């Protein structure tokens, strides 16, 4: 019975840790989303600069175009890495959700078992009290008969 209670407490603590971990992962995911949007905006701005530079390139300003294209390439690569991290975070969140669900299921199962055991114990205690009363009454009857004789 105590072991079941301890397992139930441990499972509840583990659920809390997983919830906290899930919250952290969700915050990371949100941060990645913000970074992604920021990078997308930056890519758009840089693309606009490239377009502007193309107009100047006709006048001989090729160096700026090359630098901006390199910057876009670098930002695209960073966005890809961020997207991969975001996808990994989503996978981890899904795994944590499954673990939380499993722990909740096991916790509920342990709780039901604990309640059933508690009911059985109460029934057995009640039977033991009844039997003790019967034994006490039988002893009193035997003592009463022995005094009568």
PyMOL commands that set and color helices and strands:
alter all, ss='L'
color gray80, all
select helices_A, chain A and resi 2-57+62-148
alter helices_A, ss='H'
color red, helices_A
deselect
rebuild
show_as cartoon
